[in-house]
Amino acid sequence: MPQNPIQFQPGMSLDDFFARYGTEAQCAAALEASRWPQGFVCPHCGATSHSRFHADGRTYWQCAQCRVQTSLTCGTLFESSKLPLSKWFQAMYLVTQNKNNLSALSLKRHLGVCYRTAWRLKHKLLEAMAERESGRLLTGVVVADDAVVGGKRSGGKRGRGAEGKAVFIAAVEVDDDGHPRHVRLDPLPDLKGDTLRAWVRKALDPDTHLVTDAFASLGCAGAQVAAYGAIVVSPRKSSEIDAFRWVNTIISNFKTAIRGTYHHVNVHKYLARYLAEAQYRLNRRFDLPSLVGRLLHASVRTPPSPEKWLRQGAVRTA
């Protein structure tokens, strides 16, 4: 059996990581280059002339025009963090280079921090992923299906409308050979027509050819795109239909991650972030070595996300 080129692609080795980000100074330089690739730009007025000074062990930039002072992390995901930047970079490495999802508990053990700190790190990085992916529009041929996750492990109603379960929709943009290009994974409050129509407006380009099963609400939503096709199939048989191969694989892998890696995740509260993590990684699966730098790029463009706000389970969207 031939090797899967995605699974066997080289990632960023530990030696490579520590050669690039092994010291606090290297991490600070990488953060500065990612935040201001063309040199300092004042976050208040946009001017570039500035002075630079050190105080209390930190570096500050002062705009020559408006006189506003800022630090390297001010206004970013890293703002107010007491952790050294090296810990943040190690967390980004572990989250992006691990083949499977990494729980906050595993992050705690790898980094040598308390669980609460690891949880904040994990969810802040998930928030950066969510914001980076929120504006993605799928186009061309898109295969979509709904799914449920969580709830009671046994007993009760199964499938749509099951008690205690959270609903999400998976959509896969495929190429001419039926291979996946990009994906979207979005939580939904329900599967009513209005909800699905709103999702179509947010997630799909108007020129999309949407393919789903024959679920009535999805059919109504499909009227908003250029073309719509429904394949009538029993839910128990959908895995046998080639058109649904990739969307079913993605749904199955996500459910496995929830059951296996995130044993006790509150899917109703934090589902959006865990879906965003899966979406972010899937849409960058061909370039594993670049993921640390790309997540850094997303993080410096993500506003501060205090723990109190993170605990509410909300995500910012485009």
N, C-alpha and C positions, 0 to 999 in steps of 0.2 A: 504494500500500500504506500503511495507517495506521501511525503511529508507535507503537512499543511504549511504553506509559506508564511501565513500570518502567525500561527502558533510558534513556528521555529525561527522567526526573524530575530536578529540580535537586538537586545535591549541596551540600556545603559548599565554597564557593569559597575560594581562597587568601586573598582579602581578608577574608572572614568569619572564617577560621581565625586569622589574625594579629590581627584585632581582638579576638578572645576570648582567645587563648592566645599572644600575641606576645611576652610578657615572662616572666621567671622568676616574678615576683610574681603575675602572672595565673594561671600554671600552678599555683602553690602554693595560691592561693585556690580554684581549681576543684577541686583534689585534696581540700582541707579540706572544702569544701562537699559533695563526693561521699561522703567518708568519714564525716563527722559532720553530716548535713543539719539536725539539730535542735540542734547544738552538741556540744561535746566529751563523749564517753562513755568512761570509763576502760576499756581493753581487758582489764584484770585483774579489777576488781571491779564495773564497771558504774556507778560513781558519776559524777556530772556536775560537782561542785564541783572547781575546779582553779586552779592558778596557771600562768602562762606566762612563760618566760624564754628568753633567747638565750645560746648558748655556742658558741664555735668556728665562728661563721658559720651556725649552725643554730638553729631554733626548737624548744623542748621544752615539753611539757605535763606538769605534775606533779599527780597526783590528790591532793586534799585529804584523802581518807579513807584510802587504803592507801599513799600516798606514792610509788607507782610512777611513774617518769618514762618518757615515750614521745615519739617524734618523729612527724612527719607520715607518714613512709614505713614506720616500724617495724611489722612484722607484715603487710605488704602485698607485692605483687609487686615493688614498687620498693625494697624493703629492701636495703641494702648496695650499691646502685648508685652508681657514681662519676660517672655522667652527669648533667648538669643536667636538671631536669624538662622543660625546653623540648625537649630531644632526644627524650624519651619521647613527648611530645605530638605532635611532628612524625612520629614513627614510627607512632603510632596514626592520625594523619590519613592518611598514605600507605597504610597497610595497609587501612583501611576505605573510603577514597574512590576508590582505583584500581579501574577497571572489571574488570581482570583481576587474578589473584593476583600478589603482589609477592614476589620471591625475596629471600633475605638478601643476595645479591650486588647486586641493584638498590637495596636499602635502604642498603647500604654506600656506594654512589655518591651517593645522594640526601642522606644525612646527613653525609657526610665523616668516617666512622669506619672503623676496621679491620673486616675481614670477621668476625673472631671476636666483636667487639662487636655487629655487626649480626645475627649468628646468634643470640646470646643474646637480643637485643631481640625478634627475630621469634618465637623459640620460647617466650619468656615470655608474649608476647601470645597466641600460639596456646594456651598452657596456660590462660590466663584464659578464652578462648573455650570450650575443652573443658570446664572446670569449670562454666561457666555453662549449658552445654547438656546436661550429663550426666544431669540428672534429668527431661528432657523426655519426656512420655508422649504418643504419638500415639493418637488415638481416631477414632470414626466409621469411614468407609471408608478403608482403608489398602492401598495397592498396594506390594508388596515384590518385590525381585529380588536375586539374588546376582551378584557380579562379581569378576573378578580383575584385578590390576594389577601391573606390574613384570615381572621375569624377563627372559629372553632375547628379543631383538627378532625373531629368526627361528629356525626349526628347533624340534624338540621338540614335545611334546604341547600342544594348544591347550585353552583353557577350563578347566573345573573339574579340579583335580588337576594342572595344568600345573606343570612343574618350575620352582622359583625364583620363583613368583608368590605374591602376597599376596591373601588373600580378604577381601572386605568385603560388607556387605549395605546396600542402599539401600531406604528405605521412605518413601512419600509419602502423607500424609493429604490427601484430596481433598474438595472441597465437592460440592454436589448437581449442579453443572454439570461436574464432573470436573476442575476447576482446582485446582492445588496450594495447600494452606494451609501446612502445616509438613512438614519432612522430618527424617529421622534417617539418619545415615551411620555405620556401626559396623564396625570391623575384627573379623574372626573368626579363630580359630586353625584352624578346619576347618568343614565343612558337615555334621557328624554331627548326628543327632537331638537328643542331649542339649545340644549347643552351641546349636542353634537354639531349643530350648525355653527355655533360659536367656535367650537374647536376647529372646524374646517377653515373658517375665516382666519384663524390664528396660525394654523399649522401648514396649510396647503396653498400653493400658488394656484390662481384661477385656471391656469392651463393644464392642471393635473388631470390624469386619467385615473380615477379612484376605483379600486377593486376591493370588494368586501364580501362577506357572506350575505345572506338574504335577510339579515336583521332589519326590521322595518325602519327604525329610527336612523340607521346609517344610510338607508336608501333615501330618506328625506334630505339628509345632509349632503348626499352625493349630487343633488340637483344644483349645488352652488359651484361645481367645478365643470371643466370643459366636457368631460365624459365620465360616465359611471357604469360599472359593470358589477353585477351581483352573481355569485356562484352559490346556488342552492345546495346546501350540504348539512348533514347532521353534525352538531358540535363534536360528537364522539368520533366522527370520521374526518374532521378537517385536517388532521395531521397526515392523512393519506392523499390529500390533494396537493399537487406539486406547486400550484400558485401560492399556497399558504405555507410552504416549507420554511422560508426564512422568518416570517413573522411569528410562526409557532415556535421556532427554535429560540428566538429572542425572548419570547414570553416565558418559555420553559426555563431558560438560563436565569432569567431574573427571579423567578419563583424559587429556583434552587438556591440562589444567593441569599434570598430572604430567609429560607429555612435553614441553610447551612452556615452562612457567615454571620448573618444578623439574626441571631436566635430570638431575641426578645424585642425586636424593633416595633415601635408603635406605628403601624402602617397608616392609620388614619391621620396621624399628626405629621409624620416625617416622610410620607411616601414620595412627595414631589422631589425631595432632595436625592433620595436613593434612585429614583427613576432618572434624574438628571445625571447622576454619576454614571449609570449604565449607558445613557445616551452619549455623554461626552466621550467615554472610552471607546464605544463602538464607532463613533464618527472619526476617531483618530487612530484606528487600529492598525493602519499601515505604516505608522512612523513612531514606533515605541521610543526610540532614543530621544526624540524631541519633546516628549511629554512634560518633563520637568520644566523646561524653559517655557513651554506653552501655558502650563498651569500658573507659572510665575507671572507671565504676561496678563493672564486673566485676573490674577489676584490683585495686582497693583491697580487694576481698573474696576475693582469691586469696592463699593463703599464699606466703611466700618460696619461690622455686624456683631453687636454686643451679645453676650450670652442670653440676656433676658429676651431679646428679640429672637434669637435662634431657637429658644425653648418654645416659642409660640408655634413653630413649624411652618411659618410663612416663607415664601421665596419671592424675590423681586423678579418681575417679568418685563419684557420689552413692551 
